[in-house]
Amino acid sequence: MHINILEDDIIQQQKLRRYLNELVQENNWSCQQINTYSKPEQLSQHLLSNGTHHIYFLDIEIKGSDKKGFQVAKEIRKHDPYAAIIFVTTHSEFLPLTFQYHISALDFIDKTQSSSDFKQQLKECLTHLVEKSIKISL
């Protein structure tokens, strides 16, 4: 499992990375790496050189551009049609736009919920992806 995080707020980025590391360890999941990016351009360079079937946690608003995460997701889909895309944002009002952008996101996680609910939703996403991976490999 390769996990990529696009989050321009360093505190949110570290929180998400910490929770993901904890979940991977608690559940004994195989995870090759967790990469963090604060700029879309950094993630774009990674896309061109790093295969498919990855997991992406994307903030929607990046550096004041309120839909930049959707644009990044469209780029991910071009390079990795099997990617799992999960939006992590404070902009729950943008949920309907995920359909307009034809991104096929796995989930939409609200950053403003309690820490325990936030972590639980992360766990549900990863559990789903791990179970799906096991079924595919059988």
CNS distance restraints for C-alpha pairs under 8 A (distance, minus, plus):
assign (resid   1 and name CA) (resid  30 and name CA) 6.27 0.50 0.50
assign (resid   1 and name CA) (resid  31 and name CA) 4.55 0.50 0.50
assign (resid   1 and name CA) (resid  32 and name CA) 5.76 0.50 0.50
assign (resid   1 and name CA) (resid  33 and name CA) 7.28 0.50 0.50
assign (resid   1 and name CA) (resid  54 and name CA) 6.65 0.50 0.50
assign (resid   1 and name CA) (resid  55 and name CA) 7.44 0.50 0.50
assign (resid   2 and name CA) (resid  31 and name CA) 6.13 0.50 0.50
assign (resid   2 and name CA) (resid  32 and name CA) 5.71 0.50 0.50
assign (resid   2 and name CA) (resid  33 and name CA) 5.29 0.50 0.50
assign (resid   2 and name CA) (resid  34 and name CA) 6.21 0.50 0.50
assign (resid   2 and name CA) (resid  35 and name CA) 7.98 0.50 0.50
assign (resid   2 and name CA) (resid  54 and name CA) 5.20 0.50 0.50
assign (resid   2 and name CA) (resid  55 and name CA) 6.12 0.50 0.50
assign (resid   3 and name CA) (resid  31 and name CA) 7.76 0.50 0.50
assign (resid   3 and name CA) (resid  33 and name CA) 6.28 0.50 0.50
assign (resid   3 and name CA) (resid  34 and name CA) 4.68 0.50 0.50
assign (resid   3 and name CA) (resid  35 and name CA) 6.23 0.50 0.50
assign (resid   3 and name CA) (resid  54 and name CA) 6.17 0.50 0.50
assign (resid   3 and name CA) (resid  55 and name CA) 4.75 0.50 0.50
assign (resid   3 and name CA) (resid  56 and name CA) 5.96 0.50 0.50
assign (resid   3 and name CA) (resid  57 and name CA) 7.69 0.50 0.50
assign (resid   4 and name CA) (resid  34 and name CA) 5.76 0.50 0.50
assign (resid   4 and name CA) (resid  35 and name CA) 4.75 0.50 0.50
assign (resid   4 and name CA) (resid  36 and name CA) 5.86 0.50 0.50
assign (resid   4 and name CA) (resid  37 and name CA) 7.63 0.50 0.50
assign (resid   4 and name CA) (resid  54 and name CA) 7.56 0.50 0.50
assign (resid   4 and name CA) (resid  55 and name CA) 6.08 0.50 0.50
assign (resid   4 and name CA) (resid  56 and name CA) 4.78 0.50 0.50
assign (resid   4 and name CA) (resid  57 and name CA) 6.18 0.50 0.50
assign (resid   5 and name CA) (resid  13 and name CA) 7.29 0.50 0.50
assign (resid   5 and name CA) (resid  17 and name CA) 7.77 0.50 0.50
assign (resid   5 and name CA) (resid  34 and name CA) 7.57 0.50 0.50
assign (resid   5 and name CA) (resid  35 and name CA) 6.14 0.50 0.50
assign (resid   5 and name CA) (resid  36 and name CA) 4.67 0.50 0.50
assign (resid   5 and name CA) (resid  37 and name CA) 5.97 0.50 0.50
assign (resid   5 and name CA) (resid  56 and name CA) 5.86 0.50 0.50
assign (resid   5 and name CA) (resid  57 and name CA) 4.76 0.50 0.50
assign (resid   5 and name CA) (resid  58 and name CA) 6.00 0.50 0.50
assign (resid   6 and name CA) (resid  13 and name CA) 7.72 0.50 0.50
assign (resid   6 and name CA) (resid  36 and name CA) 6.13 0.50 0.50
assign (resid   6 and name CA) (resid  37 and name CA) 4.83 0.50 0.50
assign (resid   6 and name CA) (resid  38 and name CA) 5.71 0.50 0.50
assign (resid   6 and name CA) (resid  39 and name CA) 7.02 0.50 0.50
assign (resid   6 and name CA) (resid  40 and name CA) 7.01 0.50 0.50
assign (resid   6 and name CA) (resid  43 and name CA) 7.23 0.50 0.50
assign (resid   6 and name CA) (resid  56 and name CA) 7.64 0.50 0.50
assign (resid   6 and name CA) (resid  57 and name CA) 6.26 0.50 0.50
assign (resid   6 and name CA) (resid  58 and name CA) 4.86 0.50 0.50
assign (resid   6 and name CA) (resid  59 and name CA) 6.07 0.50 0.50
assign (resid   7 and name CA) (resid  12 and name CA) 7.01 0.50 0.50
assign (resid   7 and name CA) (resid  13 and name CA) 5.43 0.50 0.50
assign (resid   7 and name CA) (resid  36 and name CA) 7.51 0.50 0.50
assign (resid   7 and name CA) (resid  37 and name CA) 6.32 0.50 0.50
assign (resid   7 and name CA) (resid  38 and name CA) 5.11 0.50 0.50
assign (resid   7 and name CA) (resid  39 and name CA) 7.60 0.50 0.50
assign (resid   7 and name CA) (resid  58 and name CA) 6.48 0.50 0.50
assign (resid   7 and name CA) (resid  59 and name CA) 5.39 0.50 0.50
assign (resid   7 and name CA) (resid  62 and name CA) 7.15 0.50 0.50
assign (resid   8 and name CA) (resid  13 and name CA) 7.17 0.50 0.50
assign (resid   8 and name CA) (resid  37 and name CA) 7.39 0.50 0.50
assign (resid   8 and name CA) (resid  38 and name CA) 4.20 0.50 0.50
assign (resid   8 and name CA) (resid  39 and name CA) 6.56 0.50 0.50
assign (resid   8 and name CA) (resid  59 and name CA) 7.84 0.50 0.50
assign (resid   8 and name CA) (resid  62 and name CA) 5.98 0.50 0.50
assign (resid   8 and name CA) (resid  63 and name CA) 6.75 0.50 0.50
assign (resid   9 and name CA) (resid  13 and name CA) 6.04 0.50 0.50
assign (resid   9 and name CA) (resid  38 and name CA) 7.34 0.50 0.50
assign (resid  10 and name CA) (resid  14 and name CA) 6.06 0.50 0.50
assign (resid  10 and name CA) (resid  38 and name CA) 7.63 0.50 0.50
assign (resid  11 and name CA) (resid  15 and name CA) 6.17 0.50 0.50
assign (resid  12 and name CA) (resid  16 and name CA) 6.11 0.50 0.50
assign (resid  13 and name CA) (resid  17 and name CA) 6.16 0.50 0.50
assign (resid  13 and name CA) (resid  36 and name CA) 7.20 0.50 0.50
assign (resid  14 and name CA) (resid  18 and name CA) 5.97 0.50 0.50
assign (resid  15 and name CA) (resid  19 and name CA) 6.19 0.50 0.50
assign (resid  16 and name CA) (resid  20 and name CA) 6.14 0.50 0.50
assign (resid  17 and name CA) (resid  21 and name CA) 6.10 0.50 0.50
assign (resid  17 and name CA) (resid  34 and name CA) 7.34 0.50 0.50
assign (resid  17 and name CA) (resid  36 and name CA) 7.76 0.50 0.50
assign (resid  18 and name CA) (resid  22 and name CA) 6.15 0.50 0.50
assign (resid  19 and name CA) (resid  23 and name CA) 6.15 0.50 0.50
assign (resid  19 and name CA) (resid 119 and name CA) 6.43 0.50 0.50
assign (resid  20 and name CA) (resid  24 and name CA) 6.11 0.50 0.50
assign (resid  20 and name CA) (resid 122 and name CA) 7.45 0.50 0.50
assign (resid  21 and name CA) (resid  25 and name CA) 6.22 0.50 0.50
assign (resid  22 and name CA) (resid  26 and name CA) 5.93 0.50 0.50
assign (resid  23 and name CA) (resid  27 and name CA) 6.00 0.50 0.50
assign (resid  23 and name CA) (resid 123 and name CA) 6.59 0.50 0.50
assign (resid  24 and name CA) (resid  28 and name CA) 5.75 0.50 0.50
assign (resid  24 and name CA) (resid  29 and name CA) 5.02 0.50 0.50
assign (resid  24 and name CA) (resid  30 and name CA) 7.18 0.50 0.50
assign (resid  24 and name CA) (resid  31 and name CA) 6.96 0.50 0.50
assign (resid  25 and name CA) (resid  29 and name CA) 6.64 0.50 0.50
assign (resid  29 and name CA) (resid 130 and name CA) 7.84 0.50 0.50
assign (resid  37 and name CA) (resid  42 and name CA) 6.19 0.50 0.50
assign (resid  37 and name CA) (resid  43 and name CA) 6.15 0.50 0.50
assign (resid  38 and name CA) (resid  42 and name CA) 7.54 0.50 0.50
assign (resid  39 and name CA) (resid  43 and name CA) 6.91 0.50 0.50
assign (resid  39 and name CA) (resid  62 and name CA) 7.64 0.50 0.50
assign (resid  40 and name CA) (resid  44 and name CA) 6.13 0.50 0.50
assign (resid  40 and name CA) (resid  72 and name CA) 6.73 0.50 0.50
assign (resid  41 and name CA) (resid  45 and name CA) 6.36 0.50 0.50
assign (resid  42 and name CA) (resid  46 and name CA) 6.55 0.50 0.50
assign (resid  43 and name CA) (resid  47 and name CA) 6.32 0.50 0.50
assign (resid  44 and name CA) (resid  48 and name CA) 6.79 0.50 0.50
assign (resid  44 and name CA) (resid  72 and name CA) 7.86 0.50 0.50
assign (resid  44 and name CA) (resid  75 and name CA) 7.81 0.50 0.50
assign (resid  44 and name CA) (resid  76 and name CA) 7.97 0.50 0.50
assign (resid  45 and name CA) (resid  49 and name CA) 7.02 0.50 0.50
assign (resid  46 and name CA) (resid  50 and name CA) 6.03 0.50 0.50
assign (resid  47 and name CA) (resid  51 and name CA) 7.37 0.50 0.50
assign (resid  47 and name CA) (resid  76 and name CA) 6.97 0.50 0.50
assign (resid  47 and name CA) (resid  79 and name CA) 6.65 0.50 0.50
assign (resid  47 and name CA) (resid  80 and name CA) 7.90 0.50 0.50
assign (resid  48 and name CA) (resid  79 and name CA) 7.25 0.50 0.50
assign (resid  51 and name CA) (resid  80 and name CA) 7.36 0.50 0.50
assign (resid  52 and name CA) (resid  79 and name CA) 7.46 0.50 0.50
assign (resid  52 and name CA) (resid  80 and name CA) 4.91 0.50 0.50
assign (resid  52 and name CA) (resid  81 and name CA) 7.52 0.50 0.50
assign (resid  52 and name CA) (resid  82 and name CA) 6.57 0.50 0.50
assign (resid  52 and name CA) (resid  83 and name CA) 6.56 0.50 0.50
assign (resid  53 and name CA) (resid  80 and name CA) 6.52 0.50 0.50
assign (resid  53 and name CA) (resid  81 and name CA) 7.73 0.50 0.50
assign (resid  53 and name CA) (resid  82 and name CA) 4.98 0.50 0.50
assign (resid  53 and name CA) (resid  83 and name CA) 4.69 0.50 0.50
assign (resid  53 and name CA) (resid  84 and name CA) 7.17 0.50 0.50
assign (resid  54 and name CA) (resid  80 and name CA) 7.67 0.50 0.50
assign (resid  54 and name CA) (resid  82 and name CA) 7.53 0.50 0.50
assign (resid  54 and name CA) (resid  83 and name CA) 4.99 0.50 0.50
assign (resid  54 and name CA) (resid  84 and name CA) 6.34 0.50 0.50
assign (resid  55 and name CA) (resid  83 and name CA) 5.78 0.50 0.50
assign (resid  55 and name CA) (resid  84 and name CA) 4.70 0.50 0.50
assign (resid  55 and name CA) (resid  85 and name CA) 6.11 0.50 0.50
assign (resid  55 and name CA) (resid  86 and name CA) 7.80 0.50 0.50
assign (resid  56 and name CA) (resid  83 and name CA) 7.20 0.50 0.50
assign (resid  56 and name CA) (resid  84 and name CA) 6.06 0.50 0.50
assign (resid  56 and name CA) (resid  85 and name CA) 4.84 0.50 0.50
assign (resid  56 and name CA) (resid  86 and name CA) 6.06 0.50 0.50
assign (resid  57 and name CA) (resid  85 and name CA) 6.16 0.50 0.50
assign (resid  57 and name CA) (resid  86 and name CA) 4.86 0.50 0.50
assign (resid  57 and name CA) (resid  87 and name CA) 5.69 0.50 0.50
assign (resid  57 and name CA) (resid  88 and name CA) 6.35 0.50 0.50
assign (resid  58 and name CA) (resid  69 and name CA) 5.96 0.50 0.50
assign (resid  58 and name CA) (resid  73 and name CA) 7.82 0.50 0.50
assign (resid  58 and name CA) (resid  85 and name CA) 7.29 0.50 0.50
assign (resid  58 and name CA) (resid  86 and name CA) 6.24 0.50 0.50
assign (resid  58 and name CA) (resid  87 and name CA) 4.81 0.50 0.50
assign (resid  58 and name CA) (resid  88 and name CA) 5.74 0.50 0.50
assign (resid  58 and name CA) (resid  89 and name CA) 7.89 0.50 0.50
assign (resid  59 and name CA) (resid  69 and name CA) 5.66 0.50 0.50
assign (resid  59 and name CA) (resid  87 and name CA) 5.77 0.50 0.50
assign (resid  59 and name CA) (resid  88 and name CA) 5.02 0.50 0.50
assign (resid  59 and name CA) (resid  89 and name CA) 5.25 0.50 0.50
assign (resid  60 and name CA) (resid  66 and name CA) 6.36 0.50 0.50
assign (resid  60 and name CA) (resid  67 and name CA) 5.50 0.50 0.50
assign (resid  60 and name CA) (resid  68 and name CA) 5.87 0.50 0.50
assign (resid  60 and name CA) (resid  69 and name CA) 3.91 0.50 0.50
assign (resid  60 and name CA) (resid  70 and name CA) 6.30 0.50 0.50
assign (resid  60 and name CA) (resid  87 and name CA) 6.70 0.50 0.50
assign (resid  60 and name CA) (resid  88 and name CA) 7.17 0.50 0.50
assign (resid  60 and name CA) (resid  89 and name CA) 5.98 0.50 0.50
assign (resid  60 and name CA) (resid  91 and name CA) 7.54 0.50 0.50
assign (resid  61 and name CA) (resid  65 and name CA) 5.48 0.50 0.50
assign (resid  61 and name CA) (resid  66 and name CA) 4.18 0.50 0.50
assign (resid  61 and name CA) (resid  67 and name CA) 5.65 0.50 0.50
assign (resid  61 and name CA) (resid  68 and name CA) 5.85 0.50 0.50
assign (resid  61 and name CA) (resid  69 and name CA) 6.16 0.50 0.50
assign (resid  61 and name CA) (resid  89 and name CA) 7.48 0.50 0.50
assign (resid  62 and name CA) (resid  66 and name CA) 6.60 0.50 0.50
assign (resid  62 and name CA) (resid  67 and name CA) 7.71 0.50 0.50
assign (resid  62 and name CA) (resid  68 and name CA) 5.87 0.50 0.50
assign (resid  62 and name CA) (resid  69 and name CA) 6.83 0.50 0.50
assign (resid  67 and name CA) (resid  71 and name CA) 6.80 0.50 0.50
assign (resid  68 and name CA) (resid  72 and name CA) 6.27 0.50 0.50
assign (resid  69 and name CA) (resid  73 and name CA) 6.11 0.50 0.50
assign (resid  69 and name CA) (resid  87 and name CA) 7.90 0.50 0.50
assign (resid  70 and name CA) (resid  74 and name CA) 6.30 0.50 0.50
assign (resid  70 and name CA) (resid  98 and name CA) 7.32 0.50 0.50
assign (resid  70 and name CA) (resid 101 and name CA) 6.95 0.50 0.50
assign (resid  70 and name CA) (resid 103 and name CA) 7.78 0.50 0.50
assign (resid  71 and name CA) (resid  75 and name CA) 6.46 0.50 0.50
assign (resid  72 and name CA) (resid  76 and name CA) 6.19 0.50 0.50
assign (resid  73 and name CA) (resid  77 and name CA) 6.21 0.50 0.50
assign (resid  73 and name CA) (resid  85 and name CA) 7.19 0.50 0.50
assign (resid  73 and name CA) (resid 103 and name CA) 6.46 0.50 0.50
assign (resid  74 and name CA) (resid  78 and name CA) 6.52 0.50 0.50
assign (resid  74 and name CA) (resid 101 and name CA) 7.31 0.50 0.50
assign (resid  74 and name CA) (resid 102 and name CA) 7.89 0.50 0.50
assign (resid  74 and name CA) (resid 103 and name CA) 6.17 0.50 0.50
assign (resid  75 and name CA) (resid  79 and name CA) 6.68 0.50 0.50
assign (resid  76 and name CA) (resid  80 and name CA) 5.59 0.50 0.50
assign (resid  76 and name CA) (resid  81 and name CA) 7.44 0.50 0.50
assign (resid  76 and name CA) (resid  83 and name CA) 7.46 0.50 0.50
assign (resid  77 and name CA) (resid  81 and name CA) 4.72 0.50 0.50
assign (resid  77 and name CA) (resid  82 and name CA) 7.60 0.50 0.50
assign (resid  77 and name CA) (resid  83 and name CA) 7.01 0.50 0.50
assign (resid  77 and name CA) (resid 103 and name CA) 6.99 0.50 0.50
assign (resid  84 and name CA) (resid 105 and name CA) 6.81 0.50 0.50
assign (resid  84 and name CA) (resid 106 and name CA) 6.16 0.50 0.50
assign (resid  84 and name CA) (resid 129 and name CA) 7.95 0.50 0.50
assign (resid  85 and name CA) (resid 103 and name CA) 7.97 0.50 0.50
assign (resid  85 and name CA) (resid 104 and name CA) 7.51 0.50 0.50
assign (resid  85 and name CA) (resid 105 and name CA) 4.87 0.50 0.50
assign (resid  85 and name CA) (resid 106 and name CA) 5.70 0.50 0.50
assign (resid  85 and name CA) (resid 107 and name CA) 7.31 0.50 0.50
assign (resid  86 and name CA) (resid 105 and name CA) 5.71 0.50 0.50
assign (resid  86 and name CA) (resid 106 and name CA) 5.47 0.50 0.50
assign (resid  86 and name CA) (resid 107 and name CA) 4.87 0.50 0.50
assign (resid  86 and name CA) (resid 108 and name CA) 5.86 0.50 0.50
assign (resid  86 and name CA) (resid 109 and name CA) 7.33 0.50 0.50
assign (resid  87 and name CA) (resid 105 and name CA) 7.34 0.50 0.50
assign (resid  87 and name CA) (resid 107 and name CA) 6.33 0.50 0.50
assign (resid  87 and name CA) (resid 108 and name CA) 4.73 0.50 0.50
assign (resid  87 and name CA) (resid 109 and name CA) 5.99 0.50 0.50
assign (resid  88 and name CA) (resid 108 and name CA) 6.04 0.50 0.50
assign (resid  88 and name CA) (resid 109 and name CA) 4.68 0.50 0.50
assign (resid  88 and name CA) (resid 110 and name CA) 5.92 0.50 0.50
assign (resid  88 and name CA) (resid 111 and name CA) 6.27 0.50 0.50
assign (resid  89 and name CA) (resid 108 and name CA) 7.60 0.50 0.50
assign (resid  89 and name CA) (resid 109 and name CA) 6.37 0.50 0.50
assign (resid  89 and name CA) (resid 110 and name CA) 5.28 0.50 0.50
assign (resid  89 and name CA) (resid 111 and name CA) 5.41 0.50 0.50
assign (resid  90 and name CA) (resid 110 and name CA) 5.53 0.50 0.50
assign (resid  90 and name CA) (resid 111 and name CA) 5.32 0.50 0.50
assign (resid  90 and name CA) (resid 112 and name CA) 6.15 0.50 0.50
assign (resid  91 and name CA) (resid  95 and name CA) 7.85 0.50 0.50
assign (resid  91 and name CA) (resid 110 and name CA) 7.42 0.50 0.50
assign (resid  92 and name CA) (resid 108 and name CA) 7.88 0.50 0.50
assign (resid  92 and name CA) (resid 110 and name CA) 6.45 0.50 0.50
assign (resid  94 and name CA) (resid  98 and name CA) 7.22 0.50 0.50
assign (resid  95 and name CA) (resid  99 and name CA) 7.96 0.50 0.50
assign (resid  95 and name CA) (resid 108 and name CA) 7.00 0.50 0.50
assign (resid  96 and name CA) (resid 100 and name CA) 7.14 0.50 0.50
assign (resid  97 and name CA) (resid 101 and name CA) 6.23 0.50 0.50
assign (resid  98 and name CA) (resid 102 and name CA) 6.47 0.50 0.50
assign (resid  98 and name CA) (resid 103 and name CA) 6.15 0.50 0.50
assign (resid  98 and name CA) (resid 104 and name CA) 7.26 0.50 0.50
assign (resid  98 and name CA) (resid 105 and name CA) 6.94 0.50 0.50
assign (resid  99 and name CA) (resid 103 and name CA) 6.76 0.50 0.50
assign (resid  99 and name CA) (resid 104 and name CA) 7.19 0.50 0.50
assign (resid 106 and name CA) (resid 125 and name CA) 7.58 0.50 0.50
assign (resid 107 and name CA) (resid 125 and name CA) 7.33 0.50 0.50
assign (resid 109 and name CA) (resid 118 and name CA) 7.17 0.50 0.50
assign (resid 109 and name CA) (resid 121 and name CA) 7.10 0.50 0.50
assign (resid 109 and name CA) (resid 122 and name CA) 7.98 0.50 0.50
assign (resid 110 and name CA) (resid 118 and name CA) 7.40 0.50 0.50
assign (resid 111 and name CA) (resid 118 and name CA) 6.93 0.50 0.50
assign (resid 113 and name CA) (resid 117 and name CA) 6.34 0.50 0.50
assign (resid 113 and name CA) (resid 118 and name CA) 6.08 0.50 0.50
assign (resid 114 and name CA) (resid 118 and name CA) 6.04 0.50 0.50
assign (resid 115 and name CA) (resid 119 and name CA) 6.07 0.50 0.50
assign (resid 116 and name CA) (resid 120 and name CA) 6.03 0.50 0.50
assign (resid 117 and name CA) (resid 121 and name CA) 6.13 0.50 0.50
assign (resid 118 and name CA) (resid 122 and name CA) 6.39 0.50 0.50
assign (resid 119 and name CA) (resid 123 and name CA) 6.17 0.50 0.50
assign (resid 120 and name CA) (resid 124 and name CA) 6.22 0.50 0.50
assign (resid 121 and name CA) (resid 125 and name CA) 6.33 0.50 0.50
assign (resid 122 and name CA) (resid 126 and name CA) 6.28 0.50 0.50
assign (resid 123 and name CA) (resid 127 and name CA) 5.89 0.50 0.50
assign (resid 124 and name CA) (resid 128 and name CA) 6.09 0.50 0.50
assign (resid 125 and name CA) (resid 129 and name CA) 6.32 0.50 0.50
assign (resid 126 and name CA) (resid 130 and name CA) 6.03 0.50 0.50
assign (resid 127 and name CA) (resid 131 and name CA) 6.08 0.50 0.50
assign (resid 128 and name CA) (resid 132 and name CA) 6.07 0.50 0.50
assign (resid 129 and name CA) (resid 133 and name CA) 6.06 0.50 0.50
assign (resid 130 and name CA) (resid 134 and name CA) 6.27 0.50 0.50
assign (resid 131 and name CA) (resid 135 and name CA) 6.32 0.50 0.50
assign (resid 132 and name CA) (resid 136 and name CA) 6.24 0.50 0.50
assign (resid 133 and name CA) (resid 137 and name CA) 6.25 0.50 0.50
assign (resid 134 and name CA) (resid 138 and name CA) 6.44 0.50 0.50
